[in-house]
Amino acid sequence: MRIKSLLYFIGIINITESLLGFLIGEIYIRHWHKVSFTEILMWFCSGILFLYLAYKSKKQISHSICPKCEETFNYYELKDGMCPYCDIPTKDLDGYYSKKEDNK
């Protein structure tokens, strides 16, 4: 979640800098700099890129469960997301039990 927040923050800062450059002709990075239209466009595009990356970043699975033996694991303990006992792919723990009850 920290990466996603950081990407949003950087995107907002870059877009703000581009708007400042467009409106007053200067941006602030340690001190005020005069900027050209190309630099303003670069700041704006990089801000849009960071916002896009933050929007598209996937939620990382932190806990998973083996559907066969129902053993739970921290995802970093698994090798390639496979259950070490059953050697089958594990599922994301979030919502696993509610899906299982729906299938009954």
N, C-alpha and C positions, 0 to 999 in steps of 0.2 A: 504494500500500500504506500510505502514511503516513496518508491520510485514514481508511482503515478502522480502523487502530490507534487513531487519535485518537477516532473515534466510539465504539469499544469502551471506551476509557479514560473518556470523559465519561459514558457510560452506567453504568459500574461506580461511578464517584464519586457520581453522582446517586442510584443505588439505595442505596449505603452511607449517604449523608446522610439518605435517607428512613427507613432502618432505625434510624439514630441518633435521629432525631426521634421515631419511634414508641416506641423503648425508653426513652429518657431525657427526651424532651420538648424537646430542644434540638438544633440543628444548628450546625456550625462553618463560617462564612464570614468570615474575617478575625478574628472573635471569636464567642463562643457567643451564639446567639439562641434565645429561646423561640419555638416554632412551634405553629400550630394544625393540626388534622387536615387542613384543606384544603391547607395548605402541604405537609404530609407527602405527601398524595396527589399534589400537583403534582410534587414531586421524584421520586416513584416512577414516575409516568407518563412524565415526561421521560426518566428513565433507561431505561425499557422502549423508548421511541421511539428513543433513540440506539442502543441495542443492535440494534433491528430495522433501522435504517438501515445500521448496520455490517454486519449479516448479509446484507442485500439488495444492498449496493453491489457493482457489477460490477468485474471485473478489467479494467483498461484494456489495450488492445492497444498494445504498444510497437513491435513490428516486424511488417511484413506483406509478403506476396509476391504478385506478379501470377501467376495461374495460366497465363496465355498465354505471356508472355515470360520468366517466372521471375526477374524482377528483384526484388530486395529493397529495401524502403524503411523508413525510420523513419516511424511513423504521422503525426507532426506535419508531415512534408514533403508529405503528400498532401492534395489538396483533395477533401473529402467521401469519402475512402477509395477514390478512383478512381486507377487507374494512369495516369500522365501520358503514357505512350507508347501504350498500347492502349485507353485510355478504357473500361476495364471494372473492376468492383469487385475489390479485392484481398482476400486471405484472411489470417487470422492465421498467422504463421510457426510458432508452437508447434504441433507435431503435423502440420504440412503434409506433410513428407516421409514420415512413417510412414503417413499416410492414402493417400498416392500409391502407396507400395509395396504396401499391402493391395489396391489396385484392380488391380494387375498380374496 
